[in-house]
Amino acid sequence: MLARAGCTRVFSEKISTRVKERPELEKALAPAREIKTAAPNQPVVLTVVEMKRLARNAA
């Protein structure tokens, strides 16, 4: 879905949400953090297709 929408960096992770280490999530957040560090006033948008997998155990 994201590739069809023209997204050039697509990260996919299908592991149990009980796992504390999320390697693909970290790979996705790394460039966002780099952009924010280099250009603090530049908005960074991270698009997620299924929030249930990303934020299931978020506070």
PDBQT receptor file of N, H, CA, C and O in Angstrom, charges set to zero:
ATOM      1  N   MET A   1       0.827  -1.188   0.000  1.00  0.00    +0.000 N 
ATOM      2  CA  MET A   1       0.000   0.000   0.000  1.00  0.00    +0.000 C 
ATOM      3  C   MET A   1       0.880   1.264   0.000  1.00  0.00    +0.000 C 
ATOM      4  O   MET A   1       0.622   2.204  -0.752  1.00  0.00    +0.000 OA
ATOM      5  N   LEU A   2       1.905   1.274   0.839  1.00  0.00    +0.000 N 
ATOM      6  H   LEU A   2       2.113   0.510   1.450  1.00  0.00    +0.000 HD
ATOM      7  CA  LEU A   2       2.773   2.454   0.910  1.00  0.00    +0.000 C 
ATOM      8  C   LEU A   2       3.598   2.606  -0.361  1.00  0.00    +0.000 C 
ATOM      9  O   LEU A   2       3.777   3.720  -0.855  1.00  0.00    +0.000 OA
ATOM     10  N   ALA A   3       4.096   1.505  -0.890  1.00  0.00    +0.000 N 
ATOM     11  H   ALA A   3       3.951   0.600  -0.489  1.00  0.00    +0.000 HD
ATOM     12  CA  ALA A   3       4.885   1.559  -2.125  1.00  0.00    +0.000 C 
ATOM     13  C   ALA A   3       4.026   2.090  -3.275  1.00  0.00    +0.000 C 
ATOM     14  O   ALA A   3       4.503   2.883  -4.087  1.00  0.00    +0.000 OA
ATOM     15  N   ARG A   4       2.783   1.666  -3.347  1.00  0.00    +0.000 N 
ATOM     16  H   ARG A   4       2.395   1.022  -2.687  1.00  0.00    +0.000 HD
ATOM     17  CA  ARG A   4       1.876   2.151  -4.396  1.00  0.00    +0.000 C 
ATOM     18  C   ARG A   4       1.604   3.640  -4.237  1.00  0.00    +0.000 C 
ATOM     19  O   ARG A   4       1.334   4.331  -5.220  1.00  0.00    +0.000 OA
ATOM     20  N   ALA A   5       1.673   4.137  -3.011  1.00  0.00    +0.000 N 
ATOM     21  H   ALA A   5       1.892   3.576  -2.213  1.00  0.00    +0.000 HD
ATOM     22  CA  ALA A   5       1.426   5.562  -2.753  1.00  0.00    +0.000 C 
ATOM     23  C   ALA A   5       2.653   6.412  -3.029  1.00  0.00    +0.000 C 
ATOM     24  O   ALA A   5       2.606   7.635  -2.900  1.00  0.00    +0.000 OA
ATOM     25  N   GLY A   6       3.764   5.763  -3.414  1.00  0.00    +0.000 N 
ATOM     26  H   GLY A   6       3.802   4.769  -3.520  1.00  0.00    +0.000 HD
ATOM     27  CA  GLY A   6       4.959   6.521  -3.765  1.00  0.00    +0.000 C 
ATOM     28  C   GLY A   6       5.971   6.659  -2.647  1.00  0.00    +0.000 C 
ATOM     29  O   GLY A   6       6.938   7.410  -2.782  1.00  0.00    +0.000 OA
ATOM     30  N   CYS A   7       5.772   5.954  -1.552  1.00  0.00    +0.000 N 
ATOM     31  H   CYS A   7       4.987   5.344  -1.443  1.00  0.00    +0.000 HD
ATOM     32  CA  CYS A   7       6.747   6.002  -0.455  1.00  0.00    +0.000 C 
ATOM     33  C   CYS A   7       8.015   5.279  -0.896  1.00  0.00    +0.000 C 
ATOM     34  O   CYS A   7       7.953   4.164  -1.415  1.00  0.00    +0.000 OA
ATOM     35  N   THR A   8       9.161   5.916  -0.686  1.00  0.00    +0.000 N 
ATOM     36  H   THR A   8       9.211   6.821  -0.264  1.00  0.00    +0.000 HD
ATOM     37  CA  THR A   8      10.416   5.315  -1.136  1.00  0.00    +0.000 C 
ATOM     38  C   THR A   8      11.080   4.464  -0.070  1.00  0.00    +0.000 C 
ATOM     39  O   THR A   8      11.857   3.566  -0.396  1.00  0.00    +0.000 OA
ATOM     40  N   ARG A   9      10.797   4.722   1.177  1.00  0.00    +0.000 N 
ATOM     41  H   ARG A   9      10.166   5.451   1.442  1.00  0.00    +0.000 HD
ATOM     42  CA  ARG A   9      11.346   3.910   2.264  1.00  0.00    +0.000 C 
ATOM     43  C   ARG A   9      10.185   3.234   2.992  1.00  0.00    +0.000 C 
ATOM     44  O   ARG A   9       9.403   3.882   3.688  1.00  0.00    +0.000 OA
ATOM     45  N   VAL A  10      10.093   1.929   2.814  1.00  0.00    +0.000 N 
ATOM     46  H   VAL A  10      10.728   1.403   2.248  1.00  0.00    +0.000 HD
ATOM     47  CA  VAL A  10       9.021   1.172   3.442  1.00  0.00    +0.000 C 
ATOM     48  C   VAL A  10       9.657   0.140   4.368  1.00  0.00    +0.000 C 
ATOM     49  O   VAL A  10      10.525  -0.627   3.950  1.00  0.00    +0.000 OA
ATOM     50  N   PHE A  11       9.227   0.125   5.618  1.00  0.00    +0.000 N 
ATOM     51  H   PHE A  11       8.522   0.748   5.958  1.00  0.00    +0.000 HD
ATOM     52  CA  PHE A  11       9.727  -0.819   6.605  1.00  0.00    +0.000 C 
ATOM     53  C   PHE A  11       8.560  -1.702   7.023  1.00  0.00    +0.000 C 
ATOM     54  O   PHE A  11       7.456  -1.212   7.258  1.00  0.00    +0.000 OA
ATOM     55  N   SER A  12       8.804  -2.990   7.113  1.00  0.00    +0.000 N 
ATOM     56  H   SER A  12       9.701  -3.388   6.922  1.00  0.00    +0.000 HD
ATOM     57  CA  SER A  12       7.736  -3.922   7.466  1.00  0.00    +0.000 C 
ATOM     58  C   SER A  12       8.225  -4.856   8.555  1.00  0.00    +0.000 C 
ATOM     59  O   SER A  12       9.326  -5.403   8.485  1.00  0.00    +0.000 OA
ATOM     60  N   GLU A  13       7.384  -5.024   9.561  1.00  0.00    +0.000 N 
ATOM     61  H   GLU A  13       6.490  -4.580   9.618  1.00  0.00    +0.000 HD
ATOM     62  CA  GLU A  13       7.764  -5.889  10.671  1.00  0.00    +0.000 C 
ATOM     63  C   GLU A  13       6.540  -6.673  11.111  1.00  0.00    +0.000 C 
ATOM     64  O   GLU A  13       5.485  -6.097  11.377  1.00  0.00    +0.000 OA
ATOM     65  N   LYS A  14       6.684  -7.971  11.185  1.00  0.00    +0.000 N 
ATOM     66  H   LYS A  14       7.541  -8.439  10.970  1.00  0.00    +0.000 HD
ATOM     67  CA  LYS A  14       5.582  -8.825  11.633  1.00  0.00    +0.000 C 
ATOM     68  C   LYS A  14       6.116  -9.766  12.704  1.00  0.00    +0.000 C 
ATOM     69  O   LYS A  14       6.347 -10.950  12.460  1.00  0.00    +0.000 OA
ATOM     70  N   ILE A  15       6.305  -9.209  13.895  1.00  0.00    +0.000 N 
ATOM     71  H   ILE A  15       6.117  -8.247  14.093  1.00  0.00    +0.000 HD
ATOM     72  CA  ILE A  15       6.748 -10.009  15.024  1.00  0.00    +0.000 C 
ATOM     73  C   ILE A  15       5.760  -9.798  16.166  1.00  0.00    +0.000 C 
ATOM     74  O   ILE A  15       4.939  -8.882  16.134  1.00  0.00    +0.000 OA
ATOM     75  N   SER A  16       5.852 -10.637  17.146  1.00  0.00    +0.000 N 
ATOM     76  H   SER A  16       6.519 -11.382  17.172  1.00  0.00    +0.000 HD
ATOM     77  CA  SER A  16       4.973 -10.524  18.303  1.00  0.00    +0.000 C 
ATOM     78  C   SER A  16       5.183  -9.180  18.987  1.00  0.00    +0.000 C 
ATOM     79  O   SER A  16       6.309  -8.693  19.089  1.00  0.00    +0.000 OA
ATOM     80  N   THR A  17       4.104  -8.595  19.448  1.00  0.00    +0.000 N 
ATOM     81  H   THR A  17       3.190  -8.991  19.365  1.00  0.00    +0.000 HD
ATOM     82  CA  THR A  17       4.220  -7.314  20.147  1.00  0.00    +0.000 C 
ATOM     83  C   THR A  17       4.778  -7.504  21.551  1.00  0.00    +0.000 C 
ATOM     84  O   THR A  17       5.082  -6.524  22.233  1.00  0.00    +0.000 OA
ATOM     85  N   ARG A  18       4.916  -8.734  21.984  1.00  0.00    +0.000 N 
ATOM     86  H   ARG A  18       4.670  -9.529  21.430  1.00  0.00    +0.000 HD
ATOM     87  CA  ARG A  18       5.531  -9.002  23.280  1.00  0.00    +0.000 C 
ATOM     88  C   ARG A  18       7.044  -8.828  23.225  1.00  0.00    +0.000 C 
ATOM     89  O   ARG A  18       7.695  -8.674  24.258  1.00  0.00    +0.000 OA
ATOM     90  N   VAL A  19       7.591  -8.854  22.033  1.00  0.00    +0.000 N 
ATOM     91  H   VAL A  19       7.062  -8.979  21.194  1.00  0.00    +0.000 HD
ATOM     92  CA  VAL A  19       9.033  -8.692  21.852  1.00  0.00    +0.000 C 
ATOM     93  C   VAL A  19       9.387  -7.238  22.114  1.00  0.00    +0.000 C 
ATOM     94  O   VAL A  19       8.765  -6.335  21.554  1.00  0.00    +0.000 OA
ATOM     95  N   LYS A  20      10.378  -7.005  22.957  1.00  0.00    +0.000 N 
ATOM     96  H   LYS A  20      10.884  -7.738  23.413  1.00  0.00    +0.000 HD
ATOM     97  CA  LYS A  20      10.744  -5.633  23.315  1.00  0.00    +0.000 C 
ATOM     98  C   LYS A  20      11.589  -4.956  22.241  1.00  0.00    +0.000 C 
ATOM     99  O   LYS A  20      11.505  -3.740  22.070  1.00  0.00    +0.000 OA
ATOM    100  N   GLU A  21      12.396  -5.718  21.519  1.00  0.00    +0.000 N 
ATOM    101  H   GLU A  21      12.464  -6.706  21.658  1.00  0.00    +0.000 HD
ATOM    102  CA  GLU A  21      13.227  -5.145  20.462  1.00  0.00    +0.000 C 
ATOM    103  C   GLU A  21      12.478  -5.207  19.141  1.00  0.00    +0.000 C 
ATOM    104  O   GLU A  21      12.027  -6.272  18.720  1.00  0.00    +0.000 OA
ATOM    105  N   ARG A  22      12.350  -4.064  18.497  1.00  0.00    +0.000 N 
ATOM    106  H   ARG A  22      12.716  -3.199  18.839  1.00  0.00    +0.000 HD
ATOM    107  CA  ARG A  22      11.629  -3.960  17.231  1.00  0.00    +0.000 C 
ATOM    108  C   ARG A  22      12.594  -3.409  16.186  1.00  0.00    +0.000 C 
ATOM    109  O   ARG A  22      12.621  -2.198  15.965  1.00  0.00    +0.000 OA
ATOM    110  N   PRO A  23      13.391  -4.265  15.532  1.00  0.00    +0.000 N 
ATOM    111  CA  PRO A  23      14.440  -3.797  14.624  1.00  0.00    +0.000 C 
ATOM    112  C   PRO A  23      13.935  -2.943  13.459  1.00  0.00    +0.000 C 
ATOM    113  O   PRO A  23      14.574  -1.949  13.114  1.00  0.00    +0.000 OA
ATOM    114  N   GLU A  24      12.830  -3.297  12.857  1.00  0.00    +0.000 N 
ATOM    115  H   GLU A  24      12.311  -4.104  13.137  1.00  0.00    +0.000 HD
ATOM    116  CA  GLU A  24      12.325  -2.515  11.721  1.00  0.00    +0.000 C 
ATOM    117  C   GLU A  24      11.791  -1.168  12.189  1.00  0.00    +0.000 C 
ATOM    118  O   GLU A  24      11.925  -0.173  11.476  1.00  0.00    +0.000 OA
ATOM    119  N   LEU A  25      11.195  -1.119  13.357  1.00  0.00    +0.000 N 
ATOM    120  H   LEU A  25      11.086  -1.927  13.936  1.00  0.00    +0.000 HD
ATOM    121  CA  LEU A  25      10.732   0.156  13.900  1.00  0.00    +0.000 C 
ATOM    122  C   LEU A  25      11.926   1.064  14.151  1.00  0.00    +0.000 C 
ATOM    123  O   LEU A  25      11.877   2.255  13.845  1.00  0.00    +0.000 OA
ATOM    124  N   GLU A  26      12.988   0.513  14.700  1.00  0.00    +0.000 N 
ATOM    125  H   GLU A  26      13.028  -0.455  14.948  1.00  0.00    +0.000 HD
ATOM    126  CA  GLU A  26      14.200   1.314  14.926  1.00  0.00    +0.000 C 
ATOM    127  C   GLU A  26      14.802   1.795  13.610  1.00  0.00    +0.000 C 
ATOM    128  O   GLU A  26      15.286   2.923  13.528  1.00  0.00    +0.000 OA
ATOM    129  N   LYS A  27      14.775   0.945  12.576  1.00  0.00    +0.000 N 
ATOM    130  H   LYS A  27      14.381   0.028  12.643  1.00  0.00    +0.000 HD
ATOM    131  CA  LYS A  27      15.270   1.350  11.253  1.00  0.00    +0.000 C 
ATOM    132  C   LYS A  27      14.422   2.487  10.681  1.00  0.00    +0.000 C 
ATOM    133  O   LYS A  27      14.943   3.368   9.997  1.00  0.00    +0.000 OA
ATOM    134  N   ALA A  28      13.139   2.466  10.955  1.00  0.00    +0.000 N 
ATOM    135  H   ALA A  28      12.716   1.750  11.511  1.00  0.00    +0.000 HD
ATOM    136  CA  ALA A  28      12.246   3.515  10.460  1.00  0.00    +0.000 C 
ATOM    137  C   ALA A  28      12.443   4.815  11.229  1.00  0.00    +0.000 C 
ATOM    138  O   ALA A  28      12.374   5.897  10.647  1.00  0.00    +0.000 OA
ATOM    139  N   LEU A  29      12.685   4.718  12.522  1.00  0.00    +0.000 N 
ATOM    140  H   LEU A  29      12.741   3.839  12.996  1.00  0.00    +0.000 HD
ATOM    141  CA  LEU A  29      12.846   5.915  13.345  1.00  0.00    +0.000 C 
ATOM    142  C   LEU A  29      14.207   6.579  13.173  1.00  0.00    +0.000 C 
ATOM    143  O   LEU A  29      14.331   7.787  13.375  1.00  0.00    +0.000 OA
ATOM    144  N   ALA A  30      15.223   5.816  12.806  1.00  0.00    +0.000 N 
ATOM    145  H   ALA A  30      15.122   4.835  12.643  1.00  0.00    +0.000 HD
ATOM    146  CA  ALA A  30      16.578   6.370  12.667  1.00  0.00    +0.000 C 
ATOM    147  C   ALA A  30      16.636   7.531  11.667  1.00  0.00    +0.000 C 
ATOM    148  O   ALA A  30      17.153   8.589  12.026  1.00  0.00    +0.000 OA
ATOM    149  N   PRO A  31      16.133   7.390  10.431  1.00  0.00    +0.000 N 
ATOM    150  CA  PRO A  31      16.178   8.528   9.508  1.00  0.00    +0.000 C 
ATOM    151  C   PRO A  31      15.324   9.705   9.990  1.00  0.00    +0.000 C 
ATOM    152  O   PRO A  31      15.674  10.863   9.759  1.00  0.00    +0.000 OA
ATOM    153  N   ALA A  32      14.214   9.411  10.655  1.00  0.00    +0.000 N 
ATOM    154  H   ALA A  32      13.930   8.471  10.843  1.00  0.00    +0.000 HD
ATOM    155  CA  ALA A  32      13.373  10.497  11.180  1.00  0.00    +0.000 C 
ATOM    156  C   ALA A  32      14.138  11.297  12.225  1.00  0.00    +0.000 C 
ATOM    157  O   ALA A  32      14.069  12.526  12.250  1.00  0.00    +0.000 OA
ATOM    158  N   ARG A  33      14.858  10.601  13.077  1.00  0.00    +0.000 N 
ATOM    159  H   ARG A  33      14.913   9.603  13.057  1.00  0.00    +0.000 HD
ATOM    160  CA  ARG A  33      15.671  11.283  14.100  1.00  0.00    +0.000 C 
ATOM    161  C   ARG A  33      16.789  12.095  13.464  1.00  0.00    +0.000 C 
ATOM    162  O   ARG A  33      17.087  13.203  13.911  1.00  0.00    +0.000 OA
ATOM    163  N   GLU A  34      17.412  11.544  12.418  1.00  0.00    +0.000 N 
ATOM    164  H   GLU A  34      17.171  10.644  12.055  1.00  0.00    +0.000 HD
ATOM    165  CA  GLU A  34      18.488  12.259  11.718  1.00  0.00    +0.000 C 
ATOM    166  C   GLU A  34      17.964  13.543  11.089  1.00  0.00    +0.000 C 
ATOM    167  O   GLU A  34      18.601  14.592  11.185  1.00  0.00    +0.000 OA
ATOM    168  N   ILE A  35      16.818  13.462  10.453  1.00  0.00    +0.000 N 
ATOM    169  H   ILE A  35      16.301  12.610  10.375  1.00  0.00    +0.000 HD
ATOM    170  CA  ILE A  35      16.217  14.646   9.826  1.00  0.00    +0.000 C 
ATOM    171  C   ILE A  35      15.907  15.685  10.893  1.00  0.00    +0.000 C 
ATOM    172  O   ILE A  35      16.194  16.868  10.714  1.00  0.00    +0.000 OA
ATOM    173  N   LYS A  36      15.322  15.246  12.002  1.00  0.00    +0.000 N 
ATOM    174  H   LYS A  36      15.088  14.285  12.148  1.00  0.00    +0.000 HD
ATOM    175  CA  LYS A  36      14.941  16.172  13.072  1.00  0.00    +0.000 C 
ATOM    176  C   LYS A  36      16.176  16.830  13.687  1.00  0.00    +0.000 C 
ATOM    177  O   LYS A  36      16.131  18.004  14.056  1.00  0.00    +0.000 OA
ATOM    178  N   THR A  37      17.266  16.093  13.799  1.00  0.00    +0.000 N 
ATOM    179  H   THR A  37      17.302  15.139  13.499  1.00  0.00    +0.000 HD
ATOM    180  CA  THR A  37      18.501  16.654  14.333  1.00  0.00    +0.000 C 
ATOM    181  C   THR A  37      19.092  17.673  13.374  1.00  0.00    +0.000 C 
ATOM    182  O   THR A  37      19.546  18.736  13.798  1.00  0.00    +0.000 OA
ATOM    183  N   ALA A  38      19.089  17.358  12.085  1.00  0.00    +0.000 N 
ATOM    184  H   ALA A  38      18.721  16.495  11.741  1.00  0.00    +0.000 HD
ATOM    185  CA  ALA A  38      19.675  18.247  11.076  1.00  0.00    +0.000 C 
ATOM    186  C   ALA A  38      18.825  19.486  10.831  1.00  0.00    +0.000 C 
ATOM    187  O   ALA A  38      19.357  20.566  10.573  1.00  0.00    +0.000 OA
ATOM    188  N   ALA A  39      17.518  19.336  10.910  1.00  0.00    +0.000 N 
ATOM    189  H   ALA A  39      17.086  18.459  11.120  1.00  0.00    +0.000 HD
ATOM    190  CA  ALA A  39      16.603  20.451  10.640  1.00  0.00    +0.000 C 
ATOM    191  C   ALA A  39      15.487  20.438  11.679  1.00  0.00    +0.000 C 
ATOM    192  O   ALA A  39      14.392  19.947  11.405  1.00  0.00    +0.000 OA
ATOM    193  N   PRO A  40      15.756  20.971  12.866  1.00  0.00    +0.000 N 
ATOM    194  CA  PRO A  40      14.778  20.896  13.958  1.00  0.00    +0.000 C 
ATOM    195  C   PRO A  40      13.405  21.502  13.638  1.00  0.00    +0.000 C 
ATOM    196  O   PRO A  40      12.401  21.076  14.208  1.00  0.00    +0.000 OA
ATOM    197  N   ASN A  41      13.351  22.468  12.753  1.00  0.00    +0.000 N 
ATOM    198  H   ASN A  41      14.168  22.813  12.290  1.00  0.00    +0.000 HD
ATOM    199  CA  ASN A  41      12.073  23.104  12.423  1.00  0.00    +0.000 C 
ATOM    200  C   ASN A  41      11.330  22.407  11.294  1.00  0.00    +0.000 C 
ATOM    201  O   ASN A  41      10.206  22.779  10.959  1.00  0.00    +0.000 OA
ATOM    202  N   GLN A  42      11.963  21.391  10.706  1.00  0.00    +0.000 N 
ATOM    203  H   GLN A  42      12.877  21.089  10.978  1.00  0.00    +0.000 HD
ATOM    204  CA  GLN A  42      11.355  20.654   9.601  1.00  0.00    +0.000 C 
ATOM    205  C   GLN A  42      10.444  19.565  10.157  1.00  0.00    +0.000 C 
ATOM    206  O   GLN A  42      10.913  18.723  10.923  1.00  0.00    +0.000 OA
ATOM    207  N   PRO A  43       9.158  19.549   9.801  1.00  0.00    +0.000 N 
ATOM    208  CA  PRO A  43       8.293  18.477  10.286  1.00  0.00    +0.000 C 
ATOM    209  C   PRO A  43       8.694  17.134   9.679  1.00  0.00    +0.000 C 
ATOM    210  O   PRO A  43       9.072  17.061   8.509  1.00  0.00    +0.000 OA
ATOM    211  N   VAL A  44       8.611  16.099  10.462  1.00  0.00    +0.000 N 
ATOM    212  H   VAL A  44       8.304  16.157  11.412  1.00  0.00    +0.000 HD
ATOM    213  CA  VAL A  44       8.916  14.744  10.005  1.00  0.00    +0.000 C 
ATOM    214  C   VAL A  44       7.641  13.924  10.129  1.00  0.00    +0.000 C 
ATOM    215  O   VAL A  44       7.023  13.880  11.193  1.00  0.00    +0.000 OA
ATOM    216  N   VAL A  45       7.252  13.275   9.040  1.00  0.00    +0.000 N 
ATOM    217  H   VAL A  45       7.754  13.311   8.176  1.00  0.00    +0.000 HD
ATOM    218  CA  VAL A  45       6.010  12.502   9.028  1.00  0.00    +0.000 C 
ATOM    219  C   VAL A  45       6.349  11.024   8.866  1.00  0.00    +0.000 C 
ATOM    220  O   VAL A  45       7.004  10.626   7.903  1.00  0.00    +0.000 OA
ATOM    221  N   LEU A  46       5.896  10.227   9.816  1.00  0.00    +0.000 N 
ATOM    222  H   LEU A  46       5.364  10.551  10.598  1.00  0.00    +0.000 HD
ATOM    223  CA  LEU A  46       6.057   8.781   9.753  1.00  0.00    +0.000 C 
ATOM    224  C   LEU A  46       4.654   8.207   9.554  1.00  0.00    +0.000 C 
ATOM    225  O   LEU A  46       3.781   8.390  10.402  1.00  0.00    +0.000 OA
ATOM    226  N   THR A  47       4.440   7.515   8.440  1.00  0.00    +0.000 N 
ATOM    227  H   THR A  47       5.149   7.366   7.751  1.00  0.00    +0.000 HD
ATOM    228  CA  THR A  47       3.124   6.975   8.121  1.00  0.00    +0.000 C 
ATOM    229  C   THR A  47       3.084   5.501   8.487  1.00  0.00    +0.000 C 
ATOM    230  O   THR A  47       3.969   4.731   8.113  1.00  0.00    +0.000 OA
ATOM    231  N   VAL A  48       2.056   5.120   9.216  1.00  0.00    +0.000 N 
ATOM    232  H   VAL A  48       1.338   5.746   9.520  1.00  0.00    +0.000 HD
ATOM    233  CA  VAL A  48       1.888   3.729   9.652  1.00  0.00    +0.000 C 
ATOM    234  C   VAL A  48       0.575   3.206   9.089  1.00  0.00    +0.000 C 
ATOM    235  O   VAL A  48      -0.462   3.861   9.192  1.00  0.00    +0.000 OA
ATOM    236  N   VAL A  49       0.628   2.023   8.495  1.00  0.00    +0.000 N 
ATOM    237  H   VAL A  49       1.471   1.490   8.411  1.00  0.00    +0.000 HD
ATOM    238  CA  VAL A  49      -0.568   1.448   7.892  1.00  0.00    +0.000 C 
ATOM    239  C   VAL A  49      -1.471   0.835   8.965  1.00  0.00    +0.000 C 
ATOM    240  O   VAL A  49      -2.685   1.041   8.938  1.00  0.00    +0.000 OA
ATOM    241  N   GLU A  50      -0.901   0.094   9.896  1.00  0.00    +0.000 N 
ATOM    242  H   GLU A  50       0.084  -0.073   9.918  1.00  0.00    +0.000 HD
ATOM    243  CA  GLU A  50      -1.697  -0.550  10.937  1.00  0.00    +0.000 C 
ATOM    244  C   GLU A  50      -1.212  -0.125  12.315  1.00  0.00    +0.000 C 
ATOM    245  O   GLU A  50      -0.211  -0.640  12.814  1.00  0.00    +0.000 OA
ATOM    246  N   MET A  51      -1.917   0.805  12.921  1.00  0.00    +0.000 N 
ATOM    247  H   MET A  51      -2.730   1.223  12.516  1.00  0.00    +0.000 HD
ATOM    248  CA  MET A  51      -1.534   1.288  14.255  1.00  0.00    +0.000 C 
ATOM    249  C   MET A  51      -1.617   0.194  15.318  1.00  0.00    +0.000 C 
ATOM    250  O   MET A  51      -0.888   0.238  16.310  1.00  0.00    +0.000 OA
ATOM    251  N   LYS A  52      -2.483  -0.766  15.122  1.00  0.00    +0.000 N 
ATOM    252  H   LYS A  52      -3.075  -0.802  14.317  1.00  0.00    +0.000 HD
ATOM    253  CA  LYS A  52      -2.640  -1.807  16.138  1.00  0.00    +0.000 C 
ATOM    254  C   LYS A  52      -1.326  -2.552  16.382  1.00  0.00    +0.000 C 
ATOM    255  O   LYS A  52      -1.068  -3.005  17.497  1.00  0.00    +0.000 OA
ATOM    256  N   ARG A  53      -0.510  -2.678  15.361  1.00  0.00    +0.000 N 
ATOM    257  H   ARG A  53      -0.720  -2.311  14.455  1.00  0.00    +0.000 HD
ATOM    258  CA  ARG A  53       0.762  -3.376  15.524  1.00  0.00    +0.000 C 
ATOM    259  C   ARG A  53       1.819  -2.456  16.130  1.00  0.00    +0.000 C 
ATOM    260  O   ARG A  53       2.690  -2.917  16.868  1.00  0.00    +0.000 OA
ATOM    261  N   LEU A  54       1.753  -1.186  15.832  1.00  0.00    +0.000 N 
ATOM    262  H   LEU A  54       1.046  -0.811  15.233  1.00  0.00    +0.000 HD
ATOM    263  CA  LEU A  54       2.762  -0.255  16.320  1.00  0.00    +0.000 C 
ATOM    264  C   LEU A  54       2.538   0.122  17.776  1.00  0.00    +0.000 C 
ATOM    265  O   LEU A  54       3.483   0.119  18.565  1.00  0.00    +0.000 OA
ATOM    266  N   ALA A  55       1.338   0.437  18.134  1.00  0.00    +0.000 N 
ATOM    267  H   ALA A  55       0.570   0.439  17.493  1.00  0.00    +0.000 HD
ATOM    268  CA  ALA A  55       1.089   1.040  19.446  1.00  0.00    +0.000 C 
ATOM    269  C   ALA A  55       0.309   0.151  20.407  1.00  0.00    +0.000 C 
ATOM    270  O   ALA A  55      -0.315   0.647  21.344  1.00  0.00    +0.000 OA
ATOM    271  N   ARG A  56       0.341  -1.115  20.186  1.00  0.00    +0.000 N 
ATOM    272  H   ARG A  56       0.848  -1.518  19.425  1.00  0.00    +0.000 HD
ATOM    273  CA  ARG A  56      -0.441  -2.009  21.044  1.00  0.00    +0.000 C 
ATOM    274  C   ARG A  56      -0.057  -1.878  22.515  1.00  0.00    +0.000 C 
ATOM    275  O   ARG A  56      -0.922  -1.918  23.390  1.00  0.00    +0.000 OA
ATOM    276  N   ASN A  57       1.238  -1.720  22.791  1.00  0.00    +0.000 N 
ATOM    277  H   ASN A  57       1.941  -1.688  22.081  1.00  0.00    +0.000 HD
ATOM    278  CA  ASN A  57       1.651  -1.639  24.193  1.00  0.00    +0.000 C 
ATOM    279  C   ASN A  57       2.203  -0.252  24.539  1.00  0.00    +0.000 C 
ATOM    280  O   ASN A  57       2.986  -0.111  25.480  1.00  0.00    +0.000 OA
ATOM    281  N   ALA A  58       1.805   0.749  23.795  1.00  0.00    +0.000 N 
ATOM    282  H   ALA A  58       1.170   0.635  23.031  1.00  0.00    +0.000 HD
ATOM    283  CA  ALA A  58       2.248   2.123  24.088  1.00  0.00    +0.000 C 
ATOM    284  C   ALA A  58       1.396   2.710  25.215  1.00  0.00    +0.000 C 
ATOM    285  O   ALA A  58       0.207   2.419  25.344  1.00  0.00    +0.000 OA
ATOM    286  N   ALA A  59       2.035   3.525  26.005  1.00  0.00    +0.000 N 
ATOM    287  H   ALA A  59       3.001   3.761  25.900  1.00  0.00    +0.000 HD
ATOM    288  CA  ALA A  59       1.305   4.147  27.117  1.00  0.00    +0.000 C 
ATOM    289  C   ALA A  59       0.378   5.221  26.599  1.00  0.00    +0.000 C 
ATOM    290  O   ALA A  59      -0.323   5.861  27.382  1.00  0.00    +0.000 OA
TER     291      ALA A  59
